[in-house]
Amino acid sequence: MHAYALMGNHVHLLVTSAHAGAAARLMPAIASGYARHLAAAYGHADPVWEEAYDASPVHARRHLLACMRYIEENPVRAGLAPHPGAYPWSSYRANALGEDDALVTPHAHYCSLGRSPDVRRAAYAALFAQTNRLTPLTRLFALRNFLKL
């Protein structure tokens, strides 16, 4: 897995599978197993996911990096954090800050951002600086810090 964001009601995953088509079978298999668990443990009969699962291949370097950024910025867009690094359930801190995350395996396109891990992380973090968006939560954090509440 190269990037992820675990949200309250959905997940975003960017994975490369060892076998053709395996990634497209991953989420339906997880959903099926989880649905069986919910049914057995709690008598739950409703669908597990709110929306249909989507698997789209990502090939080009710029698309892969844009997809990683989209995934890791999702908590910010949802108003759950002022910056991707402030959200604990995503891969941002591994990819941009170098924190250990056993779930994350760097993709070759990510590795092409620089020869050393420090250079790669700095280049990756710079992709996020290019989109200096203000969200309501970001404004609230900025105001709170300004007023020192």
N, CA, C and O atoms as a GROMACS GRO file, in nm:
protein
  596
    1MET      N    1   0.086  -0.117   0.000
    1MET     CA    2   0.000   0.000   0.000
    1MET      C    3   0.091   0.123   0.000
    1MET      O    4   0.188   0.131   0.075
    2HIS      N    5   0.057   0.218  -0.085
    2HIS     CA    6   0.140   0.337  -0.101
    2HIS      C    7   0.080   0.459  -0.032
    2HIS      O    8   0.153   0.548   0.014
    3ALA      N    9  -0.052   0.465  -0.024
    3ALA     CA   10  -0.119   0.577   0.041
    3ALA      C   11  -0.254   0.528   0.094
    3ALA      O   12  -0.317   0.440   0.035
    4TYR      N   13  -0.296   0.587   0.206
    4TYR     CA   14  -0.427   0.553   0.261
    4TYR      C   15  -0.479   0.667   0.347
    4TYR      O   16  -0.403   0.750   0.397
    5ALA      N   17  -0.609   0.668   0.362
    5ALA     CA   18  -0.675   0.757   0.458
    5ALA      C   19  -0.797   0.680   0.508
    5ALA      O   20  -0.885   0.643   0.430
    6LEU      N   21  -0.800   0.657   0.637
    6LEU     CA   22  -0.913   0.588   0.699
    6LEU      C   23  -1.007   0.693   0.753
    6LEU      O   24  -0.976   0.763   0.850
    7MET      N   25  -1.123   0.704   0.691
    7MET     CA   26  -1.221   0.806   0.728
    7MET      C   27  -1.330   0.739   0.812
    7MET      O   28  -1.333   0.616   0.824
    8GLY      N   29  -1.418   0.818   0.868
    8GLY     CA   30  -1.523   0.764   0.954
    8GLY      C   31  -1.619   0.671   0.882
    8GLY      O   32  -1.666   0.574   0.941
    9ASN      N   33  -1.648   0.700   0.755
    9ASN     CA   34  -1.746   0.617   0.684
    9ASN      C   35  -1.693   0.562   0.552
    9ASN      O   36  -1.770   0.505   0.475
   10HIS      N   37  -1.565   0.578   0.524
   10HIS     CA   38  -1.507   0.522   0.402
   10HIS      C   39  -1.355   0.520   0.415
   10HIS      O   40  -1.298   0.577   0.508
   11VAL      N   41  -1.292   0.452   0.322
   11VAL     CA   42  -1.145   0.445   0.319
   11VAL      C   43  -1.096   0.480   0.178
   11VAL      O   44  -1.168   0.461   0.079
   12HIS      N   45  -0.974   0.530   0.172
   12HIS     CA   46  -0.905   0.552   0.046
   12HIS      C   47  -0.776   0.472   0.053
   12HIS      O   48  -0.699   0.485   0.148
   13LEU      N   49  -0.752   0.389  -0.047
   13LEU     CA   50  -0.632   0.307  -0.053
   13LEU      C   51  -0.569   0.318  -0.190
   13LEU      O   52  -0.639   0.316  -0.291
   14LEU      N   53  -0.438   0.330  -0.194
   14LEU     CA   54  -0.363   0.322  -0.319
   14LEU      C   55  -0.269   0.204  -0.303
   14LEU      O   56  -0.174   0.210  -0.225
   15VAL      N   57  -0.295   0.098  -0.378
   15VAL     CA   58  -0.219  -0.026  -0.363
   15VAL      C   59  -0.167  -0.073  -0.498
   15VAL      O   60  -0.223  -0.041  -0.603
   16THR      N   61  -0.060  -0.148  -0.493
   16THR     CA   62  -0.010  -0.221  -0.609
   16THR      C   63  -0.013  -0.367  -0.571
   16THR      O   64   0.042  -0.408  -0.469
   17SER      N   65  -0.078  -0.446  -0.653
   17SER     CA   66  -0.088  -0.589  -0.624
   17SER      C   67   0.020  -0.667  -0.697
   17SER      O   68   0.072  -0.622  -0.800
   18ALA      N   69   0.052  -0.781  -0.644
   18ALA     CA   70   0.154  -0.867  -0.706
   18ALA      C   71   0.096  -0.941  -0.827
   18ALA      O   72   0.172  -0.984  -0.914
   19HIS      N   73  -0.035  -0.955  -0.832
   19HIS     CA   74  -0.100  -1.029  -0.941
   19HIS      C   75  -0.204  -0.941  -1.008
   19HIS      O   76  -0.273  -0.863  -0.942
   20ALA      N   77  -0.215  -0.954  -1.138
   20ALA     CA   78  -0.312  -0.875  -1.215
   20ALA      C   79  -0.454  -0.898  -1.162
   20ALA      O   80  -0.496  -1.012  -1.142
   21GLY      N   81  -0.526  -0.790  -1.140
   21GLY     CA   82  -0.665  -0.799  -1.096
   21GLY      C   83  -0.684  -0.820  -0.946
   21GLY      O   84  -0.796  -0.814  -0.897
   22ALA      N   85  -0.576  -0.844  -0.874
   22ALA     CA   86  -0.590  -0.871  -0.731
   22ALA      C   87  -0.640  -0.750  -0.654
   22ALA      O   88  -0.720  -0.764  -0.562
   23ALA      N   89  -0.594  -0.630  -0.692
   23ALA     CA   90  -0.638  -0.509  -0.622
   23ALA      C   91  -0.788  -0.488  -0.640
   23ALA      O   92  -0.856  -0.445  -0.546
   24ALA      N   93  -0.840  -0.518  -0.756
   24ALA     CA   94  -0.983  -0.500  -0.782
   24ALA      C   95  -1.068  -0.599  -0.703
   24ALA      O   96  -1.187  -0.576  -0.679
   25ARG      N   97  -1.008  -0.710  -0.663
   25ARG     CA   98  -1.081  -0.811  -0.583
   25ARG      C   99  -1.066  -0.788  -0.433
   25ARG      O  100  -1.140  -0.847  -0.354
   26LEU      N  101  -0.973  -0.702  -0.393
   26LEU     CA  102  -0.943  -0.681  -0.252
   26LEU      C  103  -1.063  -0.627  -0.173
   26LEU      O  104  -1.105  -0.690  -0.076
   27MET      N  105  -1.116  -0.514  -0.212
   27MET     CA  106  -1.223  -0.451  -0.134
   27MET      C  107  -1.352  -0.534  -0.132
   27MET      O  108  -1.412  -0.546  -0.025
   28PRO      N  109  -1.397  -0.590  -0.243
   28PRO     CA  110  -1.515  -0.677  -0.234
   28PRO      C  111  -1.493  -0.795  -0.138
   28PRO      O  112  -1.585  -0.835  -0.067
   29ALA      N  113  -1.372  -0.849  -0.136
   29ALA     CA  114  -1.342  -0.960  -0.044
   29ALA      C  115  -1.346  -0.912   0.101
   29ALA      O  116  -1.400  -0.981   0.188
   30ILE      N  117  -1.290  -0.794   0.127
   30ILE     CA  118  -1.294  -0.738   0.262
   30ILE      C  119  -1.438  -0.709   0.303
   30ILE      O  120  -1.480  -0.743   0.414
   31ALA      N  121  -1.513  -0.648   0.214
   31ALA     CA  122  -1.653  -0.614   0.243
   31ALA      C  123  -1.735  -0.739   0.271
   31ALA      O  124  -1.818  -0.740   0.361
   32SER      N  125  -1.713  -0.843   0.193
   32SER     CA  126  -1.786  -0.968   0.211
   32SER      C  127  -1.756  -1.030   0.348
   32SER      O  128  -1.847  -1.071   0.419
   33GLY      N  129  -1.628  -1.037   0.382
   33GLY     CA  130  -1.590  -1.092   0.513
   33GLY      C  131  -1.643  -1.010   0.628
   33GLY      O  132  -1.690  -1.064   0.728
   34TYR      N  133  -1.636  -0.878   0.614
   34TYR     CA  134  -1.685  -0.789   0.720
   34TYR      C  135  -1.836  -0.799   0.733
   34TYR      O  136  -1.890  -0.796   0.843
   35ALA      N  137  -1.905  -0.811   0.620
   35ALA     CA  138  -2.052  -0.826   0.623
   35ALA      C  139  -2.090  -0.955   0.695
   35ALA      O  140  -2.184  -0.956   0.774
   36ARG      N  141  -2.017  -1.064   0.668
   36ARG     CA  142  -2.045  -1.191   0.738
   36ARG      C  143  -2.022  -1.175   0.888
   36ARG      O  144  -2.101  -1.225   0.969
   37HIS      N  145  -1.914  -1.106   0.926
   37HIS     CA  146  -1.886  -1.082   1.068
   37HIS      C  147  -1.998  -1.001   1.132
   37HIS      O  148  -2.047  -1.037   1.240
   38LEU      N  149  -2.039  -0.892   1.068
   38LEU     CA  150  -2.147  -0.808   1.122
   38LEU      C  151  -2.277  -0.886   1.136
   38LEU      O  152  -2.350  -0.871   1.234
   39ALA      N  153  -2.307  -0.968   1.037
   39ALA     CA  154  -2.430  -1.048   1.041
   39ALA      C  155  -2.426  -1.150   1.154
   39ALA      O  156  -2.523  -1.166   1.228
   40ALA      N  157  -2.313  -1.219   1.169
   40ALA     CA  158  -2.301  -1.321   1.273
   40ALA      C  159  -2.296  -1.261   1.413
   40ALA      O  160  -2.360  -1.312   1.506
   41ALA      N  161  -2.222  -1.153   1.429
   41ALA     CA  162  -2.202  -1.095   1.562
   41ALA      C  163  -2.318  -1.006   1.606
   41ALA      O  164  -2.351  -1.002   1.725
   42TYR      N  165  -2.381  -0.935   1.510
   42TYR     CA  166  -2.479  -0.834   1.549
   42TYR      C  167  -2.613  -0.845   1.476
   42TYR      O  168  -2.704  -0.765   1.501
   43GLY      N  169  -2.626  -0.942   1.387
   43GLY     CA  170  -2.749  -0.955   1.310
   43GLY      C  171  -2.766  -0.844   1.208
   43GLY      O  172  -2.877  -0.819   1.161
   44HIS      N  173  -2.657  -0.779   1.171
   44HIS     CA  174  -2.660  -0.667   1.076
   44HIS      C  175  -2.686  -0.719   0.935
   44HIS      O  176  -2.618  -0.811   0.889
   45ALA      N  177  -2.785  -0.661   0.867
   45ALA     CA  178  -2.819  -0.708   0.732
   45ALA      C  179  -2.805  -0.600   0.626
   45ALA      O  180  -2.818  -0.630   0.507
   46ASP      N  181  -2.777  -0.475   0.664
   46ASP     CA  182  -2.766  -0.366   0.568
   46ASP      C  183  -2.633  -0.373   0.493
   46ASP      O  184  -2.541  -0.444   0.536
   47PRO      N  185  -2.622  -0.300   0.382
   47PRO     CA  186  -2.494  -0.298   0.310
   47PRO      C  187  -2.382  -0.243   0.398
   47PRO      O  188  -2.405  -0.158   0.484
   48VAL      N  189  -2.261  -0.293   0.376
   48VAL     CA  190  -2.146  -0.250   0.455
   48VAL      C  191  -2.100  -0.111   0.412
   48VAL      O  192  -2.067  -0.028   0.497
   49TRP      N  193  -2.099  -0.084   0.282
   49TRP     CA  194  -2.050   0.043   0.229
   49TRP      C  195  -2.167   0.128   0.183
   49TRP      O  196  -2.268   0.076   0.135
   50GLU      N  197  -2.153   0.259   0.197
   50GLU     CA  198  -2.256   0.352   0.152
   50GLU      C  199  -2.260   0.362   0.000
   50GLU      O  200  -2.367   0.376  -0.059
   51GLU      N  201  -2.144   0.356  -0.063
   51GLU     CA  202  -2.134   0.370  -0.208
   51GLU      C  203  -2.060   0.250  -0.266
   51GLU      O  204  -1.990   0.178  -0.195
   52ALA      N  205  -2.077   0.231  -0.396
   52ALA     CA  206  -2.010   0.121  -0.463
   52ALA      C  207  -1.858   0.141  -0.462
   52ALA      O  208  -1.809   0.254  -0.465
   53TYR      N  209  -1.788   0.032  -0.457
   53TYR     CA  210  -1.642   0.032  -0.459
   53TYR      C  211  -1.593   0.068  -0.599
   53TYR      O  212  -1.653   0.029  -0.698
   54ASP      N  213  -1.483   0.144  -0.606
   54ASP     CA  214  -1.426   0.184  -0.733
   54ASP      C  215  -1.277   0.150  -0.733
   54ASP      O  216  -1.204   0.186  -0.641
   55ALA      N  217  -1.234   0.080  -0.836
   55ALA     CA  218  -1.091   0.050  -0.854
   55ALA      C  219  -1.049   0.106  -0.988
   55ALA      O  220  -1.097   0.060  -1.092
   56SER      N  221  -0.961   0.203  -0.986
   56SER     CA  222  -0.912   0.264  -1.109
   56SER      C  223  -0.761   0.250  -1.115
   56SER      O  224  -0.692   0.287  -1.020
   57PRO      N  225  -0.708   0.198  -1.225
   57PRO     CA  226  -0.561   0.187  -1.235
   57PRO      C  227  -0.496   0.324  -1.249
   57PRO      O  228  -0.551   0.414  -1.314
   58VAL      N  229  -0.380   0.339  -1.187
   58VAL     CA  230  -0.304   0.463  -1.194
   58VAL      C  231  -0.166   0.426  -1.249
   58VAL      O  232  -0.093   0.348  -1.188
   59HIS      N  233  -0.133   0.482  -1.364
   59HIS     CA  234  -0.007   0.443  -1.428
   59HIS      C  235   0.098   0.554  -1.431
   59HIS      O  236   0.212   0.531  -1.392
   60ALA      N  237   0.062   0.671  -1.475
   60ALA     CA  238   0.158   0.779  -1.494
   60ALA      C  239   0.207   0.833  -1.359
   60ALA      O  240   0.133   0.836  -1.261
   61ARG      N  241   0.334   0.875  -1.355
   61ARG     CA  242   0.396   0.926  -1.232
   61ARG      C  243   0.316   1.042  -1.175
   61ARG      O  244   0.286   1.045  -1.055
   62ARG      N  245   0.280   1.139  -1.260
   62ARG     CA  246   0.210   1.256  -1.208
   62ARG      C  247   0.072   1.219  -1.156
   62ARG      O  248   0.023   1.281  -1.061
   63HIS      N  249   0.009   1.119  -1.216
   63HIS     CA  250  -0.122   1.076  -1.167
   63HIS      C  251  -0.109   1.004  -1.034
   63HIS      O  252  -0.192   1.020  -0.945
   64LEU      N  253  -0.005   0.923  -1.021
   64LEU     CA  254   0.014   0.850  -0.895
   64LEU      C  255   0.038   0.948  -0.780
   64LEU      O  256  -0.023   0.936  -0.674
   65LEU      N  257   0.126   1.045  -0.802
   65LEU     CA  258   0.155   1.142  -0.696
   65LEU      C  259   0.032   1.229  -0.666
   65LEU      O  260   0.008   1.264  -0.550
   66ALA      N  261  -0.044   1.264  -0.769
   66ALA     CA  262  -0.167   1.341  -0.748
   66ALA      C  263  -0.269   1.258  -0.671
   66ALA      O  264  -0.342   1.310  -0.587
   67CYS      N  265  -0.275   1.129  -0.700
   67CYS     CA  266  -0.367   1.040  -0.629
   67CYS      C  267  -0.327   1.027  -0.482
   67CYS      O  268  -0.412   1.030  -0.394
   68MET      N  269  -0.197   1.014  -0.457
   68MET     CA  270  -0.149   1.007  -0.319
   68MET      C  271  -0.188   1.134  -0.244
   68MET      O  272  -0.237   1.129  -0.131
   69ARG      N  273  -0.166   1.249  -0.309
   69ARG     CA  274  -0.200   1.376  -0.245
   69ARG      C  275  -0.350   1.386  -0.221
   69ARG      O  276  -0.392   1.430  -0.114
   70TYR      N  277  -0.431   1.347  -0.319
   70TYR     CA  278  -0.576   1.350  -0.304
   70TYR      C  279  -0.619   1.267  -0.182
   70TYR      O  280  -0.700   1.310  -0.102
   71ILE      N  281  -0.563   1.148  -0.171
   71ILE     CA  282  -0.598   1.058  -0.060
   71ILE      C  283  -0.559   1.120   0.073
   71ILE      O  284  -0.640   1.124   0.166
   72GLU      N  285  -0.437   1.169   0.084
   72GLU     CA  286  -0.387   1.219   0.212
   72GLU      C  287  -0.443   1.356   0.249
   72GLU      O  288  -0.437   1.395   0.365
   73GLU      N  289  -0.498   1.430   0.152
   73GLU     CA  290  -0.565   1.557   0.182
   73GLU      C  291  -0.712   1.538   0.215
   73GLU      O  292  -0.779   1.633   0.257
   74ASN      N  293  -0.764   1.417   0.197
   74ASN     CA  294  -0.906   1.393   0.221
   74ASN      C  295  -0.952   1.435   0.360
   74ASN      O  296  -1.058   1.497   0.372
   75PRO      N  297  -0.878   1.404   0.467
   75PRO     CA  298  -0.920   1.448   0.601
   75PRO      C  299  -0.927   1.601   0.615
   75PRO      O  300  -1.009   1.653   0.690
   76VAL      N  301  -0.841   1.673   0.543
   76VAL     CA  302  -0.843   1.819   0.546
   76VAL      C  303  -0.969   1.869   0.476
   76VAL      O  304  -1.039   1.956   0.528
   77ARG      N  305  -0.997   1.814   0.358
   77ARG     CA  306  -1.118   1.854   0.284
   77ARG      C  307  -1.244   1.822   0.364
   77ARG      O  308  -1.343   1.894   0.354
   78ALA      N  309  -1.240   1.715   0.442
   78ALA     CA  310  -1.356   1.677   0.523
   78ALA      C  311  -1.367   1.759   0.652
   78ALA      O  312  -1.464   1.745   0.726
   79GLY      N  313  -1.268   1.845   0.678
   79GLY     CA  314  -1.271   1.928   0.798
   79GLY      C  315  -1.230   1.856   0.925
   79GLY      O  316  -1.262   1.901   1.035
   80LEU      N  317  -1.158   1.745   0.910
   80LEU     CA  318  -1.116   1.666   1.027
   80LEU      C  319  -0.979   1.706   1.080
   80LEU      O  320  -0.941   1.669   1.191
   81ALA      N  321  -0.904   1.781   1.000
   81ALA     CA  322  -0.769   1.823   1.040
   81ALA      C  323  -0.732   1.948   0.963
   81ALA      O  324  -0.778   1.968   0.850
   82PRO      N  325  -0.648   2.033   1.021
   82PRO     CA  326  -0.608   2.154   0.950
   82PRO      C  327  -0.501   2.129   0.843
   82PRO      O  328  -0.483   2.210   0.753
   83HIS      N  329  -0.430   2.016   0.854
   83HIS     CA  330  -0.321   1.981   0.763
   83HIS      C  331  -0.314   1.828   0.760
   83HIS      O  332  -0.346   1.765   0.861
   84PRO      N  333  -0.273   1.768   0.650
   84PRO     CA  334  -0.267   1.621   0.645
   84PRO      C  335  -0.183   1.559   0.757
   84PRO      O  336  -0.214   1.449   0.802
   85GLY      N  337  -0.078   1.626   0.800
   85GLY     CA  338   0.007   1.572   0.905
   85GLY      C  339  -0.059   1.567   1.042
   85GLY      O  340  -0.010   1.498   1.132
   86ALA      N  341  -0.169   1.638   1.058
   86ALA     CA  342  -0.240   1.639   1.185
   86ALA      C  343  -0.342   1.525   1.196
   86ALA      O  344  -0.401   1.505   1.302
   87TYR      N  345  -0.362   1.452   1.088
   87TYR     CA  346  -0.460   1.342   1.090
   87TYR      C  347  -0.386   1.211   1.112
   87TYR      O  348  -0.302   1.174   1.030
   88PRO      N  349  -0.416   1.139   1.220
   88PRO     CA  350  -0.336   1.021   1.254
   88PRO      C  351  -0.363   0.896   1.171
   88PRO      O  352  -0.283   0.802   1.174
   89TRP      N  353  -0.474   0.892   1.098
   89TRP     CA  354  -0.511   0.768   1.027
   89TRP      C  355  -0.492   0.782   0.877
   89TRP      O  356  -0.582   0.749   0.798
   90SER      N  357  -0.374   0.830   0.838
   90SER     CA  358  -0.340   0.837   0.696
   90SER      C  359  -0.191   0.810   0.680
   90SER      O  360  -0.116   0.803   0.777
   91SER      N  361  -0.150   0.797   0.556
   91SER     CA  362  -0.010   0.767   0.525
   91SER      C  363   0.075   0.892   0.512
   91SER      O  364   0.195   0.880   0.486
   92TYR      N  365   0.019   1.010   0.527
   92TYR     CA  366   0.094   1.134   0.505
   92TYR      C  367   0.220   1.141   0.590
   92TYR      O  368   0.328   1.174   0.540
   93ARG      N  369   0.209   1.109   0.717
   93ARG     CA  370   0.326   1.124   0.805
   93ARG      C  371   0.438   1.028   0.767
   93ARG      O  372   0.555   1.058   0.790
   94ALA      N  373   0.404   0.914   0.708
   94ALA     CA  374   0.509   0.823   0.659
   94ALA      C  375   0.571   0.878   0.532
   94ALA      O  376   0.694   0.881   0.518
   95ASN      N  377   0.488   0.922   0.438
   95ASN     CA  378   0.538   0.967   0.308
   95ASN      C  379   0.606   1.104   0.312
   95ASN      O  380   0.704   1.125   0.242
   96ALA      N  381   0.556   1.196   0.393
   96ALA     CA  382   0.609   1.332   0.394
   96ALA      C  383   0.703   1.359   0.511
   96ALA      O  384   0.791   1.445   0.501
   97LEU      N  385   0.685   1.287   0.622
   97LEU     CA  386   0.765   1.317   0.742
   97LEU      C  387   0.859   1.205   0.782
   97LEU      O  388   0.944   1.224   0.870
   98GLY      N  389   0.846   1.090   0.719
   98GLY     CA  390   0.937   0.979   0.748
   98GLY      C  391   0.903   0.898   0.870
   98GLY      O  392   0.987   0.820   0.917
   99GLU      N  393   0.782   0.912   0.925
   99GLU     CA  394   0.744   0.830   1.039
   99GLU      C  395   0.726   0.685   0.995
   99GLU      O  396   0.682   0.658   0.884
  100ASP      N  397   0.761   0.593   1.084
  100ASP     CA  398   0.743   0.451   1.053
  100ASP      C  399   0.595   0.418   1.042
  100ASP      O  400   0.515   0.458   1.126
  101ASP      N  401   0.560   0.346   0.938
  101ASP     CA  402   0.423   0.298   0.918
  101ASP      C  403   0.434   0.165   0.845
  101ASP      O  404   0.467   0.161   0.726
  102ALA      N  405   0.407   0.057   0.916
  102ALA     CA  406   0.421  -0.077   0.859
  102ALA      C  407   0.328  -0.101   0.742
  102ALA      O  408   0.349  -0.195   0.665
  103LEU      N  409   0.226  -0.018   0.726
  103LEU     CA  410   0.132  -0.035   0.616
  103LEU      C  411   0.182   0.022   0.485
  103LEU      O  412   0.132  -0.014   0.378
  104VAL      N  413   0.279   0.112   0.490
  104VAL     CA  414   0.321   0.187   0.371
  104VAL      C  415   0.447   0.127   0.309
  104VAL      O  416   0.548   0.105   0.375
  105THR      N  417   0.438   0.103   0.179
  105THR     CA  418   0.552   0.063   0.096
  105THR      C  419   0.568   0.169  -0.011
  105THR      O  420   0.476   0.191  -0.089
  106PRO      N  421   0.682   0.236  -0.017
  106PRO     CA  422   0.699   0.342  -0.118
  106PRO      C  423   0.690   0.287  -0.260
  106PRO      O  424   0.745   0.182  -0.291
  107HIS      N  425   0.620   0.359  -0.345
  107HIS     CA  426   0.607   0.325  -0.486
  107HIS      C  427   0.732   0.375  -0.559
  107HIS      O  428   0.796   0.470  -0.514
  108ALA      N  429   0.765   0.313  -0.671
  108ALA     CA  430   0.883   0.354  -0.748
  108ALA      C  431   0.873   0.501  -0.793
  108ALA      O  432   0.974   0.571  -0.796
  109HIS      N  433   0.753   0.547  -0.826
  109HIS     CA  434   0.737   0.688  -0.866
  109HIS      C  435   0.764   0.782  -0.748
  109HIS      O  436   0.822   0.889  -0.766
  110TYR      N  437   0.722   0.742  -0.630
  110TYR     CA  438   0.753   0.821  -0.509
  110TYR      C  439   0.904   0.823  -0.489
  110TYR      O  440   0.962   0.927  -0.460
  111CYS      N  441   0.968   0.708  -0.503
  111CYS     CA  442   1.113   0.698  -0.483
  111CYS      C  443   1.189   0.783  -0.584
  111CYS      O  444   1.301   0.826  -0.557
  112SER      N  445   1.130   0.806  -0.701
  112SER     CA  446   1.198   0.886  -0.803
  112SER      C  447   1.200   1.035  -0.769
  112SER      O  448   1.260   1.114  -0.843
  113LEU      N  449   1.138   1.074  -0.661
  113LEU     CA  450   1.138   1.215  -0.620
  113LEU      C  451   1.275   1.260  -0.568
  113LEU      O  452   1.301   1.380  -0.561
  114GLY      N  453   1.361   1.166  -0.533
  114GLY     CA  454   1.494   1.204  -0.483
  114GLY      C  455   1.578   1.082  -0.450
  114GLY      O  456   1.525   0.972  -0.432
  115ARG      N  457   1.707   1.103  -0.444
  115ARG     CA  458   1.798   0.991  -0.418
  115ARG      C  459   1.798   0.946  -0.272
  115ARG      O  460   1.818   0.828  -0.244
  116SER      N  461   1.775   1.038  -0.181
  116SER     CA  462   1.776   1.001  -0.040
  116SER      C  463   1.635   1.013   0.018
  116SER      O  464   1.552   1.085  -0.037
  117PRO      N  465   1.608   0.942   0.127
  117PRO     CA  466   1.475   0.953   0.190
  117PRO      C  467   1.440   1.096   0.229
  117PRO      O  468   1.325   1.138   0.215
  118ASP      N  469   1.538   1.173   0.278
  118ASP     CA  470   1.511   1.312   0.317
  118ASP      C  471   1.471   1.397   0.197
  118ASP      O  472   1.378   1.477   0.206
  119VAL      N  473   1.540   1.380   0.086
  119VAL     CA  474   1.508   1.457  -0.035
  119VAL      C  475   1.370   1.418  -0.087
  119VAL      O  476   1.291   1.504  -0.125
  120ARG      N  477   1.342   1.287  -0.088
  120ARG     CA  478   1.209   1.240  -0.133
  120ARG      C  479   1.098   1.299  -0.048
  120ARG      O  480   0.999   1.349  -0.100
  121ARG      N  481   1.116   1.292   0.083
  121ARG     CA  482   1.011   1.344   0.173
  121ARG      C  483   0.990   1.494   0.153
  121ARG      O  484   0.877   1.541   0.151
  122ALA      N  485   1.098   1.568   0.138
  122ALA     CA  486   1.086   1.713   0.117
  122ALA      C  487   1.015   1.743  -0.014
  122ALA      O  488   0.930   1.832  -0.020
  123ALA      N  489   1.048   1.670  -0.120
  123ALA     CA  490   0.983   1.691  -0.249
  123ALA      C  491   0.836   1.654  -0.241
  123ALA      O  492   0.751   1.723  -0.299
  124TYR      N  493   0.805   1.547  -0.170
  124TYR     CA  494   0.666   1.505  -0.156
  124TYR      C  495   0.587   1.608  -0.075
  124TYR      O  496   0.476   1.646  -0.113
  125ALA      N  497   0.643   1.654   0.036
  125ALA     CA  498   0.576   1.754   0.118
  125ALA      C  499   0.553   1.883   0.039
  125ALA      O  500   0.453   1.952   0.060
  126ALA      N  501   0.645   1.915  -0.050
  126ALA     CA  502   0.631   2.036  -0.132
  126ALA      C  503   0.509   2.028  -0.224
  126ALA      O  504   0.452   2.131  -0.258
  127LEU      N  505   0.470   1.907  -0.263
  127LEU     CA  506   0.348   1.892  -0.345
  127LEU      C  507   0.226   1.944  -0.270
  127LEU      O  508   0.132   1.995  -0.332
  128PHE      N  509   0.225   1.931  -0.140
  128PHE     CA  510   0.112   1.976  -0.058
  128PHE      C  511   0.116   2.126  -0.037
  128PHE      O  512   0.012   2.190  -0.024
  129ALA      N  513   0.235   2.183  -0.034
  129ALA     CA  514   0.249   2.327  -0.015
  129ALA      C  515   0.197   2.403  -0.137
  129ALA      O  516   0.160   2.520  -0.126
  130GLN      N  517   0.194   2.337  -0.252
  130GLN     CA  518   0.146   2.401  -0.374
  130GLN      C  519  -0.003   2.428  -0.371
  130GLN      O  520  -0.054   2.509  -0.449
  131THR      N  521  -0.074   2.362  -0.282
  131THR     CA  522  -0.219   2.379  -0.273
  131THR      C  523  -0.253   2.434  -0.136
  131THR      O  524  -0.298   2.360  -0.048
  132ASN      N  525  -0.231   2.559  -0.117
  132ASN     CA  526  -0.255   2.623   0.012
  132ASN      C  527  -0.403   2.661   0.023
  132ASN      O  528  -0.439   2.778   0.009
  133ARG      N  529  -0.487   2.562   0.048
  133ARG     CA  530  -0.631   2.584   0.058
  133ARG      C  531  -0.670   2.610   0.202
  133ARG      O  532  -0.618   2.548   0.295
  134LEU      N  533  -0.762   2.702   0.219
  134LEU     CA  534  -0.818   2.725   0.352
  134LEU      C  535  -0.951   2.653   0.361
  134LEU      O  536  -1.038   2.669   0.274
  135THR      N  537  -0.967   2.576   0.465
  135THR     CA  538  -1.094   2.510   0.493
  135THR      C  539  -1.151   2.578   0.617
  135THR      O  540  -1.078   2.649   0.687
  136PRO      N  541  -1.278   2.557   0.646
  136PRO     CA  542  -1.333   2.615   0.770
  136PRO      C  543  -1.254   2.573   0.894
  136PRO      O  544  -1.233   2.654   0.985
  137LEU      N  545  -1.210   2.448   0.898
  137LEU     CA  546  -1.134   2.401   1.014
  137LEU      C  547  -0.996   2.467   1.019
  137LEU      O  548  -0.948   2.501   1.128
  138THR      N  549  -0.933   2.484   0.904
  138THR     CA  550  -0.803   2.552   0.900
  138THR      C  551  -0.816   2.695   0.951
  138THR      O  552  -0.732   2.742   1.028
  139ARG      N  553  -0.921   2.764   0.909
  139ARG     CA  554  -0.944   2.900   0.957
  139ARG      C  555  -0.964   2.903   1.108
  139ARG      O  556  -0.912   2.991   1.177
  140LEU      N  557  -1.040   2.806   1.160
  140LEU     CA  558  -1.066   2.798   1.303
  140LEU      C  559  -0.935   2.776   1.380
  140LEU      O  560  -0.910   2.843   1.480
  141PHE      N  561  -0.850   2.682   1.331
  141PHE     CA  562  -0.722   2.658   1.397
  141PHE      C  563  -0.634   2.784   1.393
  141PHE      O  564  -0.570   2.818   1.492
  142ALA      N  565  -0.632   2.852   1.279
  142ALA     CA  566  -0.552   2.974   1.266
  142ALA      C  567  -0.602   3.082   1.362
  142ALA      O  568  -0.522   3.149   1.427
  143LEU      N  569  -0.733   3.100   1.370
  143LEU     CA  570  -0.790   3.199   1.460
  143LEU      C  571  -0.761   3.163   1.605
  143LEU      O  572  -0.724   3.250   1.684
  144ARG      N  573  -0.778   3.036   1.640
  144ARG     CA  574  -0.751   2.993   1.777
  144ARG      C  575  -0.605   3.016   1.815
  144ARG      O  576  -0.576   3.062   1.925
  145ASN      N  577  -0.513   2.984   1.721
  145ASN     CA  578  -0.372   3.008   1.748
  145ASN      C  579  -0.341   3.156   1.758
  145ASN      O  580  -0.258   3.198   1.840
  146PHE      N  581  -0.406   3.237   1.675
  146PHE     CA  582  -0.385   3.382   1.677
  146PHE      C  583  -0.431   3.440   1.811
  146PHE      O  584  -0.363   3.523   1.871
  147LEU      N  585  -0.549   3.395   1.858
  147LEU     CA  586  -0.605   3.447   1.982
  147LEU      C  587  -0.545   3.378   2.104
  147LEU      O  588  -0.567   3.420   2.218
  148LYS      N  589  -0.469   3.269   2.079
  148LYS     CA  590  -0.409   3.188   2.188
  148LYS      C  591  -0.513   3.139   2.286
  148LYS      O  592  -0.497   3.153   2.408
  149LEU      N  593  -0.620   3.082   2.232
  149LEU     CA  594  -0.726   3.029   2.318
  149LEU      C  595  -0.689   2.899   2.379
  149LEU      O  596  -0.767   2.841   2.454
   0.00000   0.00000   0.00000
